[in-house]
Amino acid sequence: MEKVSATRYEASRLVQLPTELTIEIASRVAAQSEDAMADLGNLRATCKAMCVVCGAAKVGRRLALHRVLRRRFYLGPEYHATLITGLAIVGNPEACFRSGMCLVFGKQRDAIMSCLDPLRHAAEAGHKVAIYALALLLYRPNSGDGDDDEARRLLRMVERPEPGTPALPWNNKSCTKRHCRIISALWDLAPSAVGVPTPMHCKDKHQCAGGGCGEHAGWYAWYSWCRFCSEECRIGNECDWFFYIVMETLNEKKIGR
């Protein structure tokens, strides 16, 4: 009872502040809290004014969705899908990323290039995993030099050289850090949307220089990262991993239904 009373007292003090400042405070709770849904729910319960504040689009955009989904995995795909859809509408980057993955590898999988808008929105907001996925989805279909150049530019945003180190040899250390999030997004697809993507053909113009290209260089969590002779070999390797893991994950999910 004392804790509830204290929360209501703090909330009453918050609503006395200018609305924009109150929304900013709620946004920080959404972005930084370990259990944002519970904390925002407590704020909503205090008064009508806080209920309006917590429902602001800015709060939804800042919500740490990946943390919410991890904590509330037990609520099932329907809850996750509803939450993702609602947050994608207000421009939450993680929701746009997951919504885009669902479009590309779900029911619309035969028209990949026309389903990239949610991923683009997430990438524009600086979502590194969306930037990574968008780069590979632009590069693999061989849809033209413009898309290939854009794919290389995007992957460089993910895989910047570490300060004080040369750009060469090319490596995929930062790319490897994104793999867990890709797999997590694939497992979060709604069961009705699951399907195996249309196979993509590989590029055949580039000739690998060899000399240890693709050799193991270290580990990040469960994933090995490597060094490559060229940027082309690196992005080709990431495409191979990405489309292979998509195929394997969605096939496994389809069998388990």
C-alpha atoms as a printed R data frame, in Angstrom:
    type eleno elety resid chain resno      x       y       z
1   ATOM     1    CA   MET     A     1  0.000   0.000   0.000
2   ATOM     2    CA   GLU     A     2  2.824   2.417   0.869
3   ATOM     3    CA   LYS     A     3  4.520   1.704  -2.475
4   ATOM     4    CA   VAL     A     4  1.298   2.382  -4.423
5   ATOM     5    CA   SER     A     5  0.693   5.580  -2.501
6   ATOM     6    CA   ALA     A     6  4.246   6.736  -3.162
7   ATOM     7    CA   THR     A     7  3.859   6.019  -6.897
8   ATOM     8    CA   ARG     A     8  0.629   8.014  -7.038
9   ATOM     9    CA   TYR     A     9  2.258  10.893  -5.193
10  ATOM    10    CA   GLU     A    10  5.206  10.928  -7.625
11  ATOM    11    CA   ALA     A    11  2.835  10.713 -10.595
12  ATOM    12    CA   SER     A    12  0.760  13.622  -9.270
13  ATOM    13    CA   ARG     A    13  3.931  15.678  -9.143
14  ATOM    14    CA   LEU     A    14  4.794  14.644 -12.714
15  ATOM    15    CA   VAL     A    15  1.475  15.792 -14.176
16  ATOM    16    CA   GLN     A    16  2.103  19.249 -12.742
17  ATOM    17    CA   LEU     A    17  5.038  19.564 -15.145
18  ATOM    18    CA   PRO     A    18  4.668  20.756 -18.775
19  ATOM    19    CA   THR     A    19  3.206  18.016 -20.972
20  ATOM    20    CA   GLU     A    20  6.272  17.704 -23.229
21  ATOM    21    CA   LEU     A    21  8.528  17.231 -20.214
22  ATOM    22    CA   THR     A    22  6.184  14.619 -18.735
23  ATOM    23    CA   ILE     A    23  6.164  12.732 -22.048
24  ATOM    24    CA   GLU     A    24  9.962  12.866 -22.143
25  ATOM    25    CA   ILE     A    25 10.155  11.367 -18.640
26  ATOM    26    CA   ALA     A    26  7.734   8.581 -19.600
27  ATOM    27    CA   SER     A    27  9.776   7.995 -22.776
28  ATOM    28    CA   ARG     A    28 12.913   7.472 -20.726
29  ATOM    29    CA   VAL     A    29 11.078   4.975 -18.534
30  ATOM    30    CA   ALA     A    30 10.008   3.129 -21.702
31  ATOM    31    CA   ALA     A    31 13.556   3.128 -23.070
32  ATOM    32    CA   GLN     A    32 15.533   2.322 -19.912
33  ATOM    33    CA   SER     A    33 13.328   0.310 -17.562
34  ATOM    34    CA   GLU     A    34 14.038  -3.397 -17.119
35  ATOM    35    CA   ASP     A    35 10.275  -4.005 -17.072
36  ATOM    36    CA   ALA     A    36  8.884  -1.103 -19.080
37  ATOM    37    CA   MET     A    37  5.392  -2.545 -19.508
38  ATOM    38    CA   ALA     A    38  4.933  -2.949 -15.750
39  ATOM    39    CA   ASP     A    39  6.351   0.491 -14.966
40  ATOM    40    CA   LEU     A    40  4.280   2.218 -17.636
41  ATOM    41    CA   GLY     A    41  1.227   0.278 -16.430
42  ATOM    42    CA   ASN     A    42  1.795   1.585 -12.914
43  ATOM    43    CA   LEU     A    43  2.024   5.133 -14.231
44  ATOM    44    CA   ARG     A    44 -1.167   4.706 -16.277
45  ATOM    45    CA   ALA     A    45 -3.046   3.481 -13.203
46  ATOM    46    CA   THR     A    46 -2.319   6.609 -11.209
47  ATOM    47    CA   CYS     A    47 -4.544   9.086 -13.090
48  ATOM    48    CA   LYS     A    48 -6.156   9.883 -16.442
49  ATOM    49    CA   ALA     A    49 -3.497  12.448 -17.297
50  ATOM    50    CA   MET     A    50 -0.683   9.907 -16.933
51  ATOM    51    CA   CYS     A    51 -2.698   7.417 -18.958
52  ATOM    52    CA   VAL     A    52 -2.734   9.910 -21.842
53  ATOM    53    CA   VAL     A    53  0.981  10.654 -21.423
54  ATOM    54    CA   CYS     A    54  1.974   6.974 -21.486
55  ATOM    55    CA   GLY     A    55 -0.038   6.487 -24.660
56  ATOM    56    CA   ALA     A    56  1.841   9.207 -26.535
57  ATOM    57    CA   ALA     A    57  3.492   8.190 -29.814
58  ATOM    58    CA   LYS     A    58  6.901   9.351 -28.578
59  ATOM    59    CA   VAL     A    59  6.699   6.927 -25.642
60  ATOM    60    CA   GLY     A    60  5.852   4.074 -28.019
61  ATOM    61    CA   ARG     A    61  8.747   4.964 -30.324
62  ATOM    62    CA   ARG     A    62 11.207   4.830 -27.421
63  ATOM    63    CA   LEU     A    63  9.955   1.581 -25.871
64  ATOM    64    CA   ALA     A    64 12.739  -1.041 -25.607
65  ATOM    65    CA   LEU     A    65 10.697  -3.668 -27.426
66  ATOM    66    CA   HIS     A    66 13.355  -6.397 -27.572
67  ATOM    67    CA   ARG     A    67 13.580  -6.286 -23.764
68  ATOM    68    CA   VAL     A    68  9.801  -6.451 -23.407
69  ATOM    69    CA   LEU     A    69  9.547  -9.450 -25.747
70  ATOM    70    CA   ARG     A    70 12.319 -11.230 -23.876
71  ATOM    71    CA   ARG     A    71 10.664 -10.705 -20.492
72  ATOM    72    CA   ARG     A    72  7.168 -11.591 -21.738
73  ATOM    73    CA   PHE     A    73  7.985 -14.484 -24.032
74  ATOM    74    CA   TYR     A    74  5.409 -16.629 -22.228
75  ATOM    75    CA   LEU     A    75  2.490 -14.514 -23.496
76  ATOM    76    CA   GLY     A    76  2.746 -16.082 -26.940
77  ATOM    77    CA   PRO     A    77  2.859 -14.959 -30.584
78  ATOM    78    CA   GLU     A    78 -0.557 -13.270 -30.641
79  ATOM    79    CA   TYR     A    79  0.437 -10.853 -27.865
80  ATOM    80    CA   HIS     A    80  3.787 -10.216 -29.530
81  ATOM    81    CA   ALA     A    81  2.198  -9.640 -32.951
82  ATOM    82    CA   THR     A    82 -0.337  -7.159 -31.551
83  ATOM    83    CA   LEU     A    83  2.354  -5.260 -29.665
84  ATOM    84    CA   ILE     A    84  4.692  -5.180 -32.664
85  ATOM    85    CA   THR     A    85  1.943  -3.996 -35.024
86  ATOM    86    CA   GLY     A    86  0.843  -1.192 -32.706
87  ATOM    87    CA   LEU     A    87  4.382   0.048 -32.093
88  ATOM    88    CA   ALA     A    88  5.335  -0.153 -35.781
89  ATOM    89    CA   ILE     A    89  2.493   2.268 -36.538
90  ATOM    90    CA   VAL     A    90  4.078   4.933 -34.288
91  ATOM    91    CA   GLY     A    91  7.582   4.267 -35.687
92  ATOM    92    CA   ASN     A    92  9.255   2.173 -32.989
93  ATOM    93    CA   PRO     A    93 12.496   1.024 -34.716
94  ATOM    94    CA   GLU     A    94 12.520  -2.507 -33.257
95  ATOM    95    CA   ALA     A    95  8.849  -2.968 -34.157
96  ATOM    96    CA   CYS     A    96  9.490  -1.734 -37.709
97  ATOM    97    CA   PHE     A    97 12.397  -4.173 -37.991
98  ATOM    98    CA   ARG     A    98 10.324  -7.150 -36.825
99  ATOM    99    CA   SER     A    99  7.333  -6.095 -38.898
100 ATOM   100    CA   GLY     A   100  9.595  -5.871 -41.942
101 ATOM   101    CA   MET     A   101 11.023  -9.335 -41.298
102 ATOM   102    CA   CYS     A   102  7.480 -10.691 -41.075
103 ATOM   103    CA   LEU     A   103  6.532  -9.096 -44.398
104 ATOM   104    CA   VAL     A   104  9.646 -10.247 -46.225
105 ATOM   105    CA   PHE     A   105  9.670 -13.820 -44.928
106 ATOM   106    CA   GLY     A   106  5.991 -14.260 -44.252
107 ATOM   107    CA   LYS     A   107  2.982 -14.179 -46.517
108 ATOM   108    CA   GLN     A   108  4.572 -11.643 -48.872
109 ATOM   109    CA   ARG     A   109  7.815 -13.585 -49.321
110 ATOM   110    CA   ASP     A   110  7.464 -13.791 -53.142
111 ATOM   111    CA   ALA     A   111  7.725 -10.011 -53.434
112 ATOM   112    CA   ILE     A   112 10.677  -9.218 -51.183
113 ATOM   113    CA   MET     A   113 11.773  -5.969 -52.811
114 ATOM   114    CA   SER     A   114  8.332  -4.394 -52.391
115 ATOM   115    CA   CYS     A   115  8.204  -5.196 -48.651
116 ATOM   116    CA   LEU     A   116 11.266  -3.340 -47.438
117 ATOM   117    CA   ASP     A   117  9.633  -0.097 -46.262
118 ATOM   118    CA   PRO     A   118  9.372  -1.083 -42.548
119 ATOM   119    CA   LEU     A   119 13.033  -2.148 -42.580
120 ATOM   120    CA   ARG     A   120 13.956   1.155 -44.235
121 ATOM   121    CA   HIS     A   121 12.111   3.084 -41.503
122 ATOM   122    CA   ALA     A   122 14.001   1.137 -38.819
123 ATOM   123    CA   ALA     A   123 17.312   1.643 -40.634
124 ATOM   124    CA   GLU     A   124 16.708   5.396 -40.919
125 ATOM   125    CA   ALA     A   125 16.221   5.460 -37.142
126 ATOM   126    CA   GLY     A   126 19.679   3.877 -36.722
127 ATOM   127    CA   HIS     A   127 18.552   0.317 -35.888
128 ATOM   128    CA   LYS     A   128 21.765  -1.649 -36.609
129 ATOM   129    CA   VAL     A   129 20.116  -5.070 -37.055
130 ATOM   130    CA   ALA     A   130 17.630  -3.591 -39.529
131 ATOM   131    CA   ILE     A   131 20.494  -1.921 -41.412
132 ATOM   132    CA   TYR     A   132 22.253  -5.297 -41.573
133 ATOM   133    CA   ALA     A   133 19.180  -7.187 -42.797
134 ATOM   134    CA   LEU     A   134 18.254  -4.471 -45.312
135 ATOM   135    CA   ALA     A   135 21.772  -4.534 -46.797
136 ATOM   136    CA   LEU     A   136 21.601  -8.267 -47.466
137 ATOM   137    CA   LEU     A   137 18.043  -8.140 -48.801
138 ATOM   138    CA   LEU     A   138 19.108  -5.441 -51.284
139 ATOM   139    CA   TYR     A   139 22.298  -7.212 -52.342
140 ATOM   140    CA   ARG     A   140 21.295 -10.879 -52.778
141 ATOM   141    CA   PRO     A   141 18.555 -10.597 -55.469
142 ATOM   142    CA   ASN     A   142 21.009  -9.067 -58.014
143 ATOM   143    CA   SER     A   143 18.501  -6.319 -58.722
144 ATOM   144    CA   GLY     A   144 21.028  -3.824 -60.090
145 ATOM   145    CA   ASP     A   145 24.169  -1.828 -59.336
146 ATOM   146    CA   GLY     A   146 22.191   0.829 -57.456
147 ATOM   147    CA   ASP     A   147 20.897  -1.666 -54.898
148 ATOM   148    CA   ASP     A   148 24.330  -3.307 -54.653
149 ATOM   149    CA   ASP     A   149 26.006   0.042 -53.921
150 ATOM   150    CA   GLU     A   150 23.353   0.849 -51.315
151 ATOM   151    CA   ALA     A   151 23.866  -2.577 -49.731
152 ATOM   152    CA   ARG     A   152 27.629  -2.027 -49.423
153 ATOM   153    CA   ARG     A   153 27.086   1.428 -47.908
154 ATOM   154    CA   LEU     A   154 24.653   0.044 -45.345
155 ATOM   155    CA   LEU     A   155 26.923  -2.830 -44.350
156 ATOM   156    CA   ARG     A   156 29.793  -0.366 -43.821
157 ATOM   157    CA   MET     A   157 27.538   1.435 -41.324
158 ATOM   158    CA   VAL     A   158 27.302  -1.829 -39.360
159 ATOM   159    CA   GLU     A   159 30.907  -2.933 -39.800
160 ATOM   160    CA   ARG     A   160 32.940   0.219 -39.233
161 ATOM   161    CA   PRO     A   161 36.624  -0.416 -38.485
162 ATOM   162    CA   GLU     A   162 37.428  -0.165 -34.786
163 ATOM   163    CA   PRO     A   163 39.244   3.082 -33.805
164 ATOM   164    CA   GLY     A   164 42.971   2.808 -34.421
165 ATOM   165    CA   THR     A   165 42.729  -0.245 -36.693
166 ATOM   166    CA   PRO     A   166 43.112  -0.336 -40.486
167 ATOM   167    CA   ALA     A   167 40.049  -0.961 -42.656
168 ATOM   168    CA   LEU     A   168 41.769  -3.987 -44.206
169 ATOM   169    CA   PRO     A   169 41.556  -6.888 -44.032
170 ATOM   170    CA   TRP     A   170 37.756  -6.821 -44.136
171 ATOM   171    CA   ASN     A   171 36.053  -8.632 -41.241
172 ATOM   172    CA   ASN     A   172 32.521  -9.423 -40.046
173 ATOM   173    CA   LYS     A   173 32.932  -9.030 -36.278
174 ATOM   174    CA   SER     A   174 30.138  -6.457 -35.859
175 ATOM   175    CA   CYS     A   175 27.920  -8.373 -38.284
176 ATOM   176    CA   THR     A   176 28.317 -11.457 -36.099
177 ATOM   177    CA   LYS     A   177 26.915  -9.513 -33.139
178 ATOM   178    CA   ARG     A   178 23.627  -9.109 -35.048
179 ATOM   179    CA   HIS     A   179 23.045 -12.821 -35.662
180 ATOM   180    CA   CYS     A   180 21.255 -13.548 -32.360
181 ATOM   181    CA   ARG     A   181 18.779 -10.730 -32.974
182 ATOM   182    CA   ILE     A   182 18.062 -11.982 -36.503
183 ATOM   183    CA   ILE     A   183 17.246 -15.469 -35.216
184 ATOM   184    CA   SER     A   184 15.115 -14.018 -32.408
185 ATOM   185    CA   ALA     A   185 13.088 -12.006 -34.931
186 ATOM   186    CA   LEU     A   186 12.550 -15.087 -37.101
187 ATOM   187    CA   TRP     A   187 11.235 -17.092 -34.150
188 ATOM   188    CA   ASP     A   188  8.843 -14.274 -33.306
189 ATOM   189    CA   LEU     A   189  7.017 -14.466 -36.632
190 ATOM   190    CA   ALA     A   190  3.332 -15.271 -36.222
191 ATOM   191    CA   PRO     A   191  2.642 -18.946 -37.037
192 ATOM   192    CA   SER     A   192  0.225 -18.003 -39.825
193 ATOM   193    CA   ALA     A   193  2.962 -16.032 -41.563
194 ATOM   194    CA   VAL     A   194  5.672 -18.688 -41.529
195 ATOM   195    CA   GLY     A   195  7.034 -19.842 -44.875
196 ATOM   196    CA   VAL     A   196 10.310 -20.605 -46.613
197 ATOM   197    CA   PRO     A   197 11.580 -17.633 -48.655
198 ATOM   198    CA   THR     A   198 12.044 -17.801 -52.394
199 ATOM   199    CA   PRO     A   199 15.639 -18.971 -53.144
200 ATOM   200    CA   MET     A   200 18.030 -16.244 -54.246
201 ATOM   201    CA   HIS     A   201 20.870 -16.772 -56.692
202 ATOM   202    CA   CYS     A   202 24.434 -15.857 -55.744
203 ATOM   203    CA   LYS     A   203 26.619 -13.359 -57.551
204 ATOM   204    CA   ASP     A   204 29.213 -14.839 -59.886
205 ATOM   205    CA   LYS     A   205 31.254 -11.834 -61.077
206 ATOM   206    CA   HIS     A   206 33.599 -11.488 -58.129
207 ATOM   207    CA   GLN     A   207 36.727 -13.623 -57.899
208 ATOM   208    CA   CYS     A   208 38.002 -14.310 -54.377
209 ATOM   209    CA   ALA     A   209 41.695 -13.493 -53.896
210 ATOM   210    CA   GLY     A   210 42.107 -16.503 -51.598
211 ATOM   211    CA   GLY     A   211 45.021 -16.530 -49.154
212 ATOM   212    CA   GLY     A   212 43.034 -17.324 -46.034
213 ATOM   213    CA   CYS     A   213 39.878 -15.447 -46.982
214 ATOM   214    CA   GLY     A   214 37.060 -16.462 -44.633
215 ATOM   215    CA   GLU     A   215 39.331 -17.967 -41.981
216 ATOM   216    CA   HIS     A   216 38.214 -17.966 -38.347
217 ATOM   217    CA   ALA     A   217 39.460 -14.918 -36.410
218 ATOM   218    CA   GLY     A   218 37.568 -15.062 -33.092
219 ATOM   219    CA   TRP     A   219 34.280 -15.654 -31.328
220 ATOM   220    CA   TYR     A   220 31.367 -13.440 -30.352
221 ATOM   221    CA   ALA     A   221 29.011 -15.406 -28.086
222 ATOM   222    CA   TRP     A   222 28.155 -18.566 -30.070
223 ATOM   223    CA   TYR     A   223 29.233 -17.178 -33.412
224 ATOM   224    CA   SER     A   224 32.606 -17.150 -35.112
225 ATOM   225    CA   TRP     A   225 33.810 -14.066 -36.949
226 ATOM   226    CA   CYS     A   226 36.257 -14.130 -39.849
227 ATOM   227    CA   ARG     A   227 38.559 -12.034 -42.025
228 ATOM   228    CA   PHE     A   228 38.044 -11.629 -45.751
229 ATOM   229    CA   CYS     A   229 40.145 -10.603 -48.735
230 ATOM   230    CA   SER     A   230 37.585  -8.053 -49.927
231 ATOM   231    CA   GLU     A   231 34.353  -6.284 -49.157
232 ATOM   232    CA   GLU     A   232 32.639  -8.409 -51.808
233 ATOM   233    CA   CYS     A   233 33.652 -11.658 -50.103
234 ATOM   234    CA   ARG     A   234 32.435 -10.342 -46.761
235 ATOM   235    CA   ILE     A   235 28.992  -9.331 -47.971
236 ATOM   236    CA   GLY     A   236 28.687 -12.589 -49.916
237 ATOM   237    CA   ASN     A   237 29.498 -14.543 -46.749
238 ATOM   238    CA   GLU     A   238 26.872 -12.622 -44.775
239 ATOM   239    CA   CYS     A   239 24.266 -13.297 -47.474
240 ATOM   240    CA   ASP     A   240 25.057 -17.005 -47.363
241 ATOM   241    CA   TRP     A   241 24.676 -17.088 -43.578
242 ATOM   242    CA   PHE     A   242 21.547 -14.937 -43.534
243 ATOM   243    CA   PHE     A   243 19.530 -16.827 -46.142
244 ATOM   244    CA   TYR     A   244 20.690 -20.207 -44.875
245 ATOM   245    CA   ILE     A   245 19.629 -19.438 -41.288
246 ATOM   246    CA   VAL     A   246 16.316 -18.019 -42.513
247 ATOM   247    CA   MET     A   247 15.636 -21.234 -44.437
248 ATOM   248    CA   GLU     A   248 16.669 -23.474 -41.516
249 ATOM   249    CA   THR     A   249 14.779 -21.511 -38.846
250 ATOM   250    CA   LEU     A   250 11.538 -21.202 -40.777
251 ATOM   251    CA   ASN     A   251 11.645 -24.833 -41.882
252 ATOM   252    CA   GLU     A   252 12.156 -25.917 -38.284
253 ATOM   253    CA   LYS     A   253  9.325 -23.664 -37.136
254 ATOM   254    CA   LYS     A   254  7.065 -24.988 -39.892
255 ATOM   255    CA   ILE     A   255  7.772 -28.624 -38.925
256 ATOM   256    CA   GLY     A   256  7.129 -27.871 -35.257
257 ATOM   257    CA   ARG     A   257  3.649 -26.399 -35.848
